[in-house]
Amino acid sequence: MAANRRPITLAAAVATAVALGASALALPALAADGDKAAPPKLELKNGTLDWGLKESFRKYVAGMAHGTIEATDGAKQAEGNGVFTFTEGKGTYDTGPTHAVNTAFKGSLRFVSKLHTFDIKIADVKVRTEGKTGAIQADVTLNGATQNDIDLAALDLSAVRPGEGEGGAMVFKDIPATLTADGAKAFNGMYAAGEKLDPATLTVTAGDPVTEEPTKPPKPTDKPTDKPTDEPTEPTKPPKPTDKPTDKPTAKPTSGTEQPADEIVEGSLSWGLKQTFRKYISTGGSVSVAGGAKKVSSGYAFPYAKADVDADAKKIDASFGGSVRFLYKAHGIDMKFSDLKVRANGSDGTLLVDVTTAAGTKNDVKFAKLDLSKVSYAAKDDVVVFDKVPATLTEAGAQQFVNRGSRPYEPGEKLDPVTLALSSKAGADLPAGGGEVGEKAPMGSGTTGSGSVGGGGSVGGSAGGGDTGSLASTGASVPSTALLGAAGAAMAAGAAAVVIARRKRGGPEAA
């Protein structure tokens, strides 16, 4: 048919022509000839979308990650870990100047790996095109967190030529697809925006014109809605003046600058978690701070939030903001520590931390035990200082690193010391906890959010709930040479070669 030689910008119109006959080509021209009616939309039905998402990702899930792939709710997967087909597509085609196609499909996909602790679900898939461009839209649920209606993939129709399928259906075969920025966020950096995905094949069948009934105006009512009142309303009487004042004067005005005794107005907390853990992350990962936290020579400094101090009772309850995130994608590690608190009572103290991982956020984990036997609660120059307080890992803290039933750290493990400073006077001289540094993360930015594929940010597991992937098997205290040796052995086996290649680009998966 001559219609099949039209430019791709009219590809949707060609689709309707194939389905309905040559007369369909006249539909866009009706409006151009001055017809009062708007260009009609045509129903699209019996649509299918054949798309494999990304072949290397499917192989990774079924292979290295020892995971499962499920196609349900109307979707199906070809044998041999093949592409997916979304079915029962319904939508519309605009015969006007935009030639827009919007089609929604049934079916959902789920990728799960208990070993690498990720759970990804893709559902409510839609395809929209306009001219030479388009997108595959979907709801993506990543480890329980859902992003609705994101553009997962961008489509390029500029070189696609439509063909005729079974029953007069129009087939747009092998449409190039690339990952969008929102799609990259859904996988939290596992792939970069612009990454090539599997091509998509869209099949649609044109139906009848879509009729839209005009909105009818409401019928006028013959009867008034409100009846007039016969009696006028009495005006509101003003309140009677009182001889006695209703409020008692305050005892004494304040200037607004006074601070009651022991009220804290400034503070700081510095802590490095564990030096060997930081060195382990530096072999191929990254560390980022946010929310006012800073990198210092002794680790990290966290900004003051609030505190209560009772020097006589030797009690302190102090909270600090900011966060520090440890990311090692190739080893499946993504842990964020935030909302730090110090609770002190005499010679005993506890460091509480919110820990965010693939399993979510565990609030107020009693992470470290503090030895306060040598500290003084007395303020000096309006400042209470706990300098380099010894800290040891608690059972709850050690549990955050559990992986496959084992853990690299045991309760009682020595952590970096904690330095706490609290002042009841603004502008007091607080200990810096080490000079601020501008250390550059050796690999990757590590600045994204906590949710991620395989552990708040990476395929291969996360520390959440527990699983820290390779961390649990290597341990933070394992020398980097041993780590490199293990990587070399894996490369010799052949399986890790692509992982190493992906690590150089900031991603862990086998692509």
C-alpha positions in Angstrom: 0.0 0.0 0.0 1.2 3.5 -0.7 0.4 4.4 2.9 3.3 2.2 4.1 5.7 4.6 2.5 4.7 7.6 4.7 7.3 9.0 7.1 7.5 7.5 10.5 5.8 10.6 12.1 2.6 9.3 10.5 3.2 5.7 11.5 0.2 5.6 13.8 -2.0 6.8 11.0 -0.6 4.1 8.7 -1.5 1.6 11.4 -5.1 2.6 11.3 -5.1 2.5 7.5 -3.9 -1.0 7.5 -6.6 -2.0 9.9 -9.5 0.0 8.5 -8.7 0.5 4.9 -7.6 3.4 2.8 -10.5 5.6 3.9 -8.9 5.9 7.4 -6.2 8.1 5.8 -8.8 10.7 5.3 -9.5 11.1 9.0 -6.8 13.6 9.8 -7.7 15.6 6.7 -11.3 16.2 7.9 -10.2 18.8 10.5 -7.9 20.5 8.0 -10.9 21.1 5.7 -12.7 23.1 8.4 -14.8 20.4 9.9 -16.2 21.7 13.2 -15.6 18.4 15.0 -12.2 17.8 16.6 -10.0 15.2 15.0 -11.3 11.8 16.3 -9.4 9.3 18.4 -9.4 5.7 17.4 -9.6 2.8 19.8 -6.6 0.5 20.1 -7.2 -3.0 21.2 -5.6 -6.5 21.5 -2.2 -4.9 21.9 1.0 -6.7 23.0 4.4 -5.4 24.0 7.3 -7.8 23.6 10.2 -6.5 25.7 13.1 -8.2 27.5 14.0 -5.2 29.7 17.7 -6.1 29.6 19.1 -9.5 28.6 22.2 -9.3 30.8 20.1 -8.4 33.8 17.9 -11.5 33.2 21.1 -13.6 33.1 22.4 -12.0 36.2 19.3 -12.7 38.2 19.0 -16.3 37.1 22.8 -16.9 37.3 25.1 -15.1 39.6 22.3 -13.8 42.0 20.7 -17.3 42.1 17.3 -15.5 42.0 13.9 -16.0 40.4 12.0 -14.2 37.7 8.2 -14.3 37.7 5.9 -13.0 34.9 2.3 -12.9 36.2 -1.1 -11.0 35.9 -1.2 -11.4 32.1 2.5 -11.2 31.3 4.5 -14.2 30.2 8.2 -15.0 29.5 9.6 -16.9 26.6 11.4 -20.1 27.3 15.1 -20.1 28.0 15.0 -16.9 30.1 13.7 -15.1 27.1 11.8 -11.8 26.6 8.5 -10.9 28.2 5.2 -10.3 26.6 2.6 -7.9 28.1 -0.9 -8.6 26.8 -4.4 -7.2 26.4 -3.2 -3.8 25.4 -5.9 -1.1 25.2 -5.6 2.5 24.4 -6.2 5.3 21.8 -4.6 6.8 18.8 -5.1 10.5 18.2 -5.7 11.2 14.4 -4.9 14.9 15.0 -1.5 16.6 14.5 0.2 14.8 17.4 -0.6 11.3 16.2 -0.2 10.3 19.8 -0.5 6.6 20.8 -1.3 5.6 24.4 -1.6 2.0 25.3 -1.8 0.2 28.7 -1.0 -3.5 29.1 -1.7 -6.2 31.6 1.1 -8.1 33.3 3.8 -7.7 36.0 7.3 -8.9 36.4 9.2 -9.6 39.6 12.9 -10.2 40.1 14.0 -11.6 43.5 17.3 -12.7 44.9 17.5 -13.7 48.5 21.3 -14.1 48.1 21.8 -10.6 47.0 18.8 -9.2 48.9 16.8 -7.4 46.2 13.2 -7.5 45.2 12.1 -5.6 42.1 8.6 -5.5 40.7 7.5 -3.9 37.4 3.8 -3.4 36.8 1.1 -1.3 35.2 3.1 -1.0 32.0 2.1 1.6 29.4 3.5 2.7 26.0 3.1 6.2 24.7 4.5 7.6 21.4 4.3 10.9 19.7 6.0 11.5 16.4 9.4 9.9 16.5 9.7 9.6 20.2 8.0 7.6 23.0 8.4 6.0 26.4 7.7 2.8 28.3 6.1 3.8 31.5 5.6 1.5 34.6 5.2 1.3 38.4 8.5 0.1 39.9 8.6 -1.3 43.4 12.1 -1.7 44.8 12.5 -3.5 48.1 9.0 -2.4 49.1 9.3 1.2 47.9 7.1 2.1 44.9 7.6 4.8 42.3 4.4 5.1 40.2 4.2 5.9 36.5 7.8 6.6 35.9 9.3 6.7 32.4 11.4 3.6 32.6 12.6 3.5 29.0 12.8 6.1 26.2 11.8 4.9 22.7 13.3 6.1 19.4 10.9 5.6 16.5 13.0 7.6 14.0 14.2 4.5 12.1 11.3 2.1 12.7 9.2 1.1 9.8 5.7 -0.3 10.5 4.6 -3.7 9.3 1.4 -5.6 9.1 0.7 -8.3 11.6 -1.9 -11.0 12.1 -5.5 -9.9 11.6 -4.5 -6.5 10.2 -2.6 -5.5 13.3 0.2 -2.9 13.0 3.6 -4.0 14.2 6.4 -1.7 15.2 9.3 -4.1 15.5 12.5 -3.7 17.5 12.1 -0.1 18.7 15.4 1.0 20.3 15.1 1.6 24.0 17.3 3.3 26.5 17.1 3.7 30.3 15.8 7.1 31.5 17.1 9.1 34.4 14.0 8.0 36.4 14.7 4.4 35.4 18.2 4.7 36.6 17.0 6.0 40.0 14.6 3.1 40.2 17.6 0.8 40.0 19.6 3.3 42.1 22.7 3.6 39.9 23.0 -0.1 38.9 22.7 1.3 35.4 23.4 4.8 34.1 20.8 6.9 32.3 21.2 6.3 28.6 22.1 2.6 29.1 21.0 0.5 26.1 18.1 -1.8 26.9 16.5 -4.6 24.9 14.5 -3.3 21.9 10.7 -3.4 22.2 8.1 -4.6 19.7 4.7 -2.9 19.9 1.7 -4.5 18.2 -1.7 -2.7 18.1 -5.0 -3.2 16.3 -7.2 -0.2 15.5 -10.9 -0.3 16.5 -13.8 2.1 16.2 -13.6 5.9 16.7 -13.8 6.9 20.3 -17.0 8.9 20.9 -16.9 11.5 23.6 -20.3 12.7 24.8 -20.5 16.5 25.4 -21.0 17.5 28.9 -24.6 18.5 29.4 -25.2 21.8 31.3 -27.3 21.5 34.5 -31.0 22.0 34.1 -32.3 25.3 35.5 -34.6 25.0 38.5 -37.9 26.8 38.7 -38.0 27.1 42.4 -35.6 29.3 44.4 -33.3 27.3 46.7 -33.7 29.5 49.7 -37.0 30.9 51.1 -37.0 34.5 52.3 -37.5 34.9 56.0 -40.5 37.0 57.3 -38.8 38.1 60.4 -35.6 40.2 60.4 -32.7 38.9 62.4 -31.7 40.8 65.5 -28.3 42.4 65.3 -25.5 40.9 67.4 -25.2 42.7 70.7 -21.7 43.7 71.8 -20.3 42.1 74.9 -20.7 44.0 78.1 -17.6 45.6 79.4 -16.1 44.0 82.5 -14.7 45.9 85.4 -12.1 43.3 86.3 -9.2 42.4 83.9 -9.5 38.8 82.7 -5.8 38.1 82.5 -3.2 38.5 85.3 0.0 40.2 84.3 3.1 38.1 84.0 5.4 38.1 86.9 8.4 39.4 85.0 9.1 40.1 81.4 12.0 38.4 79.7 14.3 39.7 77.0 14.2 36.5 75.1 18.0 35.9 75.3 18.2 34.3 78.7 19.0 30.6 78.9 18.0 28.5 81.9 20.7 26.5 83.6 22.0 23.4 81.8 20.1 24.3 78.6 22.3 23.3 75.6 22.4 25.6 72.6 25.3 24.1 70.7 27.1 20.8 70.3 29.0 18.3 68.2 29.7 14.6 67.8 32.6 13.1 66.0 32.9 9.3 65.3 34.5 7.2 62.6 32.5 4.0 63.1 35.5 1.7 62.6 38.8 2.6 60.8 39.3 -0.9 59.2 35.8 -0.7 57.8 36.5 2.6 56.2 39.7 1.3 54.7 37.8 -1.7 53.4 35.2 0.5 51.7 38.0 2.6 50.2 39.3 -0.4 48.2 36.5 0.0 45.7 33.5 1.8 47.3 32.6 5.3 48.4 31.5 7.2 51.5 29.2 10.2 51.4 27.9 12.5 54.0 24.6 14.5 54.0 22.4 16.6 56.2 25.1 18.7 57.7 27.5 15.9 58.5 31.2 16.4 57.5 34.2 14.3 56.9 37.0 15.0 59.3 40.3 13.4 59.9 39.0 11.2 62.8 36.0 10.1 60.8 32.8 12.1 60.6 31.3 15.1 62.5 27.6 15.3 63.0 25.7 18.5 63.7 23.9 19.2 67.0 20.1 18.7 67.1 19.0 18.8 70.8 20.2 17.7 74.2 19.2 17.5 77.9 22.0 17.7 80.5 21.7 17.1 84.2 25.2 17.5 85.5 24.3 16.8 89.1 22.6 13.5 88.2 25.3 12.7 85.6 22.8 12.2 82.8 22.9 13.3 79.2 20.5 12.7 76.3 21.8 14.2 73.1 20.7 13.9 69.5 22.6 14.8 66.3 21.6 15.2 62.7 23.3 14.4 59.4 24.1 11.0 57.9 27.0 9.0 56.5 26.5 6.4 53.8 28.9 3.5 53.0 28.5 2.2 49.4 30.4 -0.7 47.8 28.3 -1.9 44.9 30.5 -4.6 43.7 30.4 -6.3 47.2 26.7 -5.5 47.7 27.1 -3.1 50.6 24.9 0.0 51.1 24.5 1.2 54.7 23.4 4.6 55.9 23.8 5.7 59.5 21.8 8.7 60.7 20.0 10.3 63.7 22.8 9.5 66.2 22.0 9.8 69.9 24.2 9.6 73.0 22.5 8.5 76.2 24.7 8.7 79.2 24.1 7.7 82.8 27.0 7.9 85.2 29.8 5.7 83.9 27.6 3.9 81.3 26.6 5.2 77.9 25.0 4.0 74.7 25.3 5.3 71.1 22.0 4.8 69.2 21.9 5.0 65.4 19.2 4.7 62.7 20.5 2.2 60.2 19.0 2.2 56.7 19.5 -0.9 54.4 17.6 -2.9 51.8 15.2 -4.1 54.5 14.3 -0.5 55.4 15.3 1.6 58.3 15.8 0.3 61.9 15.4 3.2 64.3 17.4 3.7 67.5 19.6 0.7 67.2 21.7 0.4 70.3 24.8 0.2 68.2 27.7 0.9 70.6 28.4 0.7 74.3 30.3 3.7 75.7 32.7 3.6 78.6 32.2 6.8 80.5 34.2 5.8 83.6 36.8 8.5 83.0 34.7 11.4 81.8 33.5 14.5 83.7 30.0 15.8 83.5 31.2 19.2 84.9 31.2 22.1 82.4 34.4 23.9 81.7 34.0 27.3 80.1 30.3 26.4 79.6 31.2 23.2 77.6 30.8 19.6 78.7 33.3 17.4 76.8 33.5 13.6 76.5 36.8 13.2 74.7 37.6 10.1 72.8 35.3 7.8 74.7 36.0 4.1 74.2 33.2 2.4 72.2 32.5 -1.3 71.6 30.0 -3.0 69.3 26.8 -4.3 70.9 24.8 -7.4 70.0 22.3 -5.2 68.1 25.1 -3.4 66.3 26.8 -6.7 65.3 23.4 -7.9 64.0 23.4 -5.2 61.3 26.2 -7.0 59.5 24.8 -10.5 59.5 25.0 -12.3 56.2 23.9 -15.8 55.5 23.9 -16.7 59.1 27.4 -15.4 59.9 28.8 -11.9 60.7 32.2 -10.3 60.4 32.0 -8.5 63.7 31.1 -9.9 67.1 29.7 -8.0 70.1 32.5 -6.4 72.1 34.5 -5.5 68.9 36.4 -2.3 69.4 35.0 0.6 67.4 36.4 4.1 66.9 36.2 6.4 70.0 33.4 8.9 70.3 33.9 12.6 71.1 31.0 14.5 72.4 30.8 18.3 73.2 27.8 20.2 74.5 27.7 23.9 75.3 25.2 26.1 77.1 26.7 29.2 75.6 26.4 30.2 71.9 29.8 30.6 70.2 31.7 28.4 72.6 34.9 26.8 71.5 34.0 23.2 70.7 36.4 20.4 69.9 36.5 19.8 66.2 37.0 16.1 66.4 39.8 16.3 63.8 40.2 18.7 60.9 37.7 18.7 58.1 38.9 16.9 55.0 37.8 16.8 51.4 38.5 13.2 50.7 37.2 12.0 47.4 35.3 8.8 47.1 37.5 6.4 45.2 34.7 4.8 43.2 31.2 6.0 42.5 29.4 9.0 43.9 27.5 7.3 46.7 25.2 10.3 46.9 21.9 8.7 46.1 19.1 7.7 48.4 18.9 4.7 50.6 16.5 2.5 48.6 18.3 0.3 46.0 18.5 -2.9 44.1 20.1 -5.4 46.4 20.5 -3.3 49.4 19.5 0.3 49.4 21.5 1.0 46.3 23.2 -1.9 44.7 22.6 -5.3 43.2 24.3 -7.9 45.2 22.8 -7.4 48.6 22.9 -4.8 51.4 23.5 -4.6 55.0 19.9 -4.4 55.8 18.2 -6.6 57.9 21.3 -7.9 57.6 22.8 -9.0 54.4 26.0 -7.2 53.5 27.0 -9.4 50.6 30.7 -9.8 50.4 31.4 -7.9 53.6 30.2 -10.7 55.7 32.5 -13.2 54.0 35.6 -11.0 53.8 35.2 -9.0 57.0 36.3 -5.4 57.3 39.6 -6.5 58.8 40.7 -8.6 55.8 43.6 -6.9 54.1 43.0 -5.4 50.6 45.5 -7.8 49.1 43.3 -10.7 50.2 40.3 -9.0 48.7 42.1 -8.5 45.4 43.3 -12.1 45.5 39.7 -13.3 45.9 38.7 -11.1 43.0 41.5 -12.6 40.9 40.3 -16.1 41.6 36.8 -15.2 40.6 38.1 -13.7 37.4 40.0 -16.9 36.7 36.7 -18.7 37.0 35.3 -16.3 34.4 32.2 -15.2 36.3 33.4 -12.0 37.7 35.1 -10.4 34.7 32.0 -8.5 33.7 31.4 -7.5 37.4 34.8 -5.9 37.5 34.1 -4.1 34.2 30.8 -2.8 35.6 32.5 -1.7 38.8 34.7 0.7 36.8 31.4 2.3 35.6 29.9 2.5 39.0 27.7 -0.6 38.8 27.9 -4.2 40.1 25.8 -6.2 37.8 26.8 -8.6 35.1 26.1 -6.5 32.0 
